[in-house]
Amino acid sequence: MNEIVTISALLESLGFSLDEQQPYVSGERYLMAGGKMVLAGTEKKSGIKVIIKASKNPNGKKEIESEKKSRDLMRSLSFADKKILIPEELYYGTQGEYVFFIMRFIPQEKVFVAHSLEEQFFIALSAFEAQESFHATTYEHLRAVKEVFPVLSANEYLRDFERLKNSIFHLHPDESVITILEQTEKFLTEHRITIDRYASYLTHTDFVPHNFRISEHILYMLDCVPNYATIHFGNKYEGWARFLNYMMLHNPELEQLLITYIRTNRGEDEYLSLRLMRAYKITFLLEYYARSLAKTTDDLHTLTLARLVYWREALIAILEDRPLSKEVTEQYVVTRNALRSEEEKARQREFAIA
């Protein structure tokens, strides 16, 4: 890739080199992405492994610049009684047409799902409690964060749901999906007060294993982009919802353990807030895969259709307040594994079971 050659030359002048293997510029995630590149490299003088985010694209530059502001603000907020750990920053600046953000690579001895169930539970719980300590409860708090982070109330969630629903109707006009989305909209609208009751919390909206790493049982958050799709101040359970929806597929036992913890220790109202956010986040996934239909062909297109079916069934389970059928998950996993490329399976092993 010509762009890699250009970036490599610019990095050399900063004292960094690119690694021969570049796991982040391949696979499904890369094909669906745009705007910035995520690269693996080394600091030449120390031999330290690094992660490099680079872009000359206006949107990519803006995203990298926003992440820098986000990281700086999270370190300085006085109203949080805990800290969110993020990788050490080694360089931020412009070289040629590119903005670069370079941080220390966090090695992990084993992926999240390779830890014992008890370890997974406490690692996840401590990470969510750290995020929950960033709770903007006063006007001064909100003023401090609004300059960098979006702040969402029930109104914003409902408007975004409407956008997602209309997009799905246009891109994937499946009658069964339309019906369940109409039921979801009613569920969210009827409980908008509950959404607002647990508002103004810092939440990582894509909190799944490929967005964090664990070293010596300490969790480091990787992506800190302040926008509606990664980090903002919103409902306390939006990050929980994304994580539990992921574990519904990858580790249902952990999903149910965390659900039981919420119901037992935080009560039915907070559990309802979690369900509301899970329904909203599944709609986000459905829209993502509906958009992906036009970008995919062959096996990946067939897999995208299978994902739409799977997440439709998951949404039904959330609305009915029951676990997703084991058979639905098993059937989807067989289909997914048959359709994924070997390259993508290898990439997935970095953070989860392929």
N, C-alpha and C positions, 0 to 999 in steps of 0.2 A: 504494500500500500504506500503510495507516494506521501501521504500525510504522515505516516509513521516515520519515514525517512527524515522529513522536515522537523518533526517533533524531536526525534533522536538527536539531531544536530544542535537544536536549541538547548536541549537538556545537558548535552556535553559541556556547554559553556557555563552551566550552573553547577557542574560537578556531579551530575547524575547520569546513569546509563540505563537503557532499557534492557530488560531481560529477554532472552531468546523466546521463551514461552510466554504468550500473552493470553491467559484464560478468559479475560474480560472483554475481548473483542471478537468473540465467536458465540455461537449458540443462539437459542431462542431469545434470550433477554437482549442481546446485542441487536438482533434483527428488528426488534420492536422499539428500540431506543433511537434517540436522535439528539443532536445538539452538542454533546460532549463525549470525550473518550476517557475511559478509565484504564490505566496501564500499570503494569508491574515493572519495578525498576530497582536500582541499587544506588546508594550514595557511595561514590567512588572512594573517598578518603577514609570512610569508616567501615564500609562493607554492609551497612545497615540496609535491610530490605525496605522498600518504600512503595506506596501507592500514589500514582500521579493522576490527577484529573486535569484535562487540558481541553481547550476549545478556542476556535477562532470564529465560531458561529455566534451571532448576537444573542440568541436565546441560551446557548450553552454558557457563554461568558456571564450572562446575567445570573444564571443558576449557580455558577461557581462563586461569583461575588457575593451572592445572597447567603450561600453556605458559610463563607468566611464571617460575615456579619452575625449569623446565627450562632456560630461557635463562640465568638467573642462575647456576645450578650449572655449566653448560658453560663459562662464563667463568672460573669459580673453580677448577676441578679442577686440582690440581697435578701429577697423574701423566701428563697428556697433553703430548707434546712438540710438538704442532701445534695450530693453532686452527681451529675451524669458524666461518666468517664468516656472520653473521646480520644482517639489516637493523637499523639504529639504532632504538632505542625512543624514542618522543617523549612518550607518555603511557600510564599504566596507573592505573585507578582506577574508582570507582563514581559514577554520576550517576543519580539517580532509582532506577528498578528495574534499571538496566542496569550491567553491567560492560563497560568499554571497554579495549581494548588497541590502541594506535595506533603504527605504525612507519613509517619512511621507505620510500617506494616505490622499488624498484630498477629503473631503466630498462634495457632491453637493446636494443642496436643490431639484433640479429637473434636469432631463436629458435635453440635448441640445434642442431636438425637442419640449419640453414642454414650452420653452420660446416663447414669441411673435415673429412674423415674423420680426418685426423691430429689436428686441433684437438679434435674430439669425444673421441678416445681419451685424450689427455693431460688434458683438463678432467675427464673422468670418473675417470681413474686417480688424479689428485691429490685429488679429493673423497673417494674411498674410502680412500685412504691417510691422509687427515686423520681420518676416522672411526675407522680402525683404531688410531690413536695413543691413542685413549681406551680403553685395555685395563685392566680392573680385575683385577689379578693377585694382590692380597693381601687379607686380611681387612679391613684399614683402607680399602682402595679400595672394596670392596663395601659396607662400612658407610656410606661417604660417599654412594654413589649410590642405595642401596636406599630411602632416605627419599623420593626423588623419582621414580626410574625403576624400572619392573618389571625383574627379572633372570630370564632364561629359561635353563633347562637342557634337555637332551633330554626329560626327563619332562614339562616344560611344553609343548614342541613336540608331543609325541605326544598329550598330553591335548587340546590344541587341535585337532590333526588329527582326533581322534575326534569332537569336537564339530562340526567342519566337515562331516565325512563324514555323520554322522547327520542334520544339517540338510539336506544335499543330498538324501539318500535320502528324506526327508519331503517336501521342496518340489518336487523334480524327479526322481521315481522312474524314471529312464531306465536300462534294463538295461545299456547299453554304458558309461554313466558309473559305475554301481555296480561293474561288473567292474574297470575301470581304477583306481578308488579302492581297491579291495581289494588290488590289486597294489602300489599306492603305499604303503599302510599296511605291507605286508610289507617293501618297500624301506627305508622309514624305520626300522622296528623293527630290522631286521638290522644297521643301521649307526648305532645310537644312540651308540655310543662315538665315532664320527667327529663326530657333532653336538656332543658334549660337549668333544671335543679342541679345538675352535675356539670355545669359549664365552667369555662375559664381555666382549665387545666392544660398544662403542656402535654401534648400527645404526639408520639411518633406513629404516624398513620400507616406505615408499612413495616411494622415491627415483626419481622420474620428472620429466620437464621441467616439468609444471605445479606442482611443489613446489620448484623452484629457478629462479633467474634468473642470467644471466651479463652482467656489465658489465666491459668492458675485459679480457676473458679471465679474470676472477675470478668464481668461483661462490659465490653466496649461498644458503644454505638458508632456505626460507620457513617451513614448518610444523615446530614443535619441541614437539609435544604429547607428554608422557611417558606413553604407554600402550602396550597390546599392538599397536595398529594404526598407530602412527606412529614413536615413538622409544623404544627400551629397550636394555638390555644383553642381548645374546643371541649367536647364532652370527655369526661374522665375515662370513659370506657371505649373510646374509638380505637386506641392502640391495643387494648385487650381484645377487642372484637376481631381485628385483623389477625392477631396471633392465634386466637382460638379457632377462627375459620381455617387457618393454615393447619393447625393441629388436628382439626376434624378429619383431614385427609392423611396427615403424616404420623399422628400419634393420638388416636381417639382416647386412649387411657388418660393421657395428660390433660386433654381437653376437658374430660368429665371431672377430673380431680380439681381443676381450677374452677370449674362451674360450681362444684360442691362447696369449695372454699368461699366463693362469693355469696352464695345463698345462706350458708351457715354463719359466716362472720360479718357480713355486711347487710343482709336482709333482702327481702323480696323487691323493694323499690329499686335498689341498686342493681339487682339481678335483671329487673325489667329494663333498666337503662342499658345494660350489657346486651340484652336481646335486641333492643332497638338499633344499637350500633352495629350488631352483627348483620342484621337485615340490610342496613344501609351499605355496609362494606361489601356484602355479597353482590348487591346491585352494582357497585363500583366495578367488581370483577366481571360481571356479566357484560357491562358496557365495554370494558377493556377488550374482552374476547370478541364481542360483536364488531368492534372497530378493527380487530386483527384479521377478520375474515377476508377483507379485501387485500391484505398484505401477505397472505399465505397461499401456498399451493401444495398439491400432492398430500403426503402424509401429515405435514404440519397443519394443513387446512382441515383434514379429517380429524386430527387431534383437537383443533380449536372447536369444532362442532361438538365433539365429545365433552369438552370442558364446559360448554354452554349447557349441555344436558345435566352434567354433574352438579353444577352450581345452582341450576334451577331446582333440583331435588334438595340441595342443601338449604336453599331459601325456604322451601316448603316446610322442612323440618324445624327451622327456627320459628316460623310463624305458628306452627303447631306445638311448639315447646317440647320437642322430643329429640332424642339422638338420631342422627342420620343412620339409615339402615346399613349394616355391615356389608350386605350384598351389593348395595349401590356403590360403595367405595371399592370393594374388591373387583367388581366388574370394570370400573373406570381405570383402576391401576393396571389391570391386564391390558386394556386397550392402550393406555398411555405408554406402557413399556414396549409394546409391539410397534408403536408408531414413532417413538423418539429415535433420533439418530444416535449412533455410538458416541459421537463428539459431545452431544448434549448430555447423554448419560454420564460421561466422564466429568463434565463440568458440574453437574448436579452433586456429584459425590463430595465436592468441596464443603458443602454445608448441609446436605441431607441425604436421605436414602433415595437413590435414583429410581 
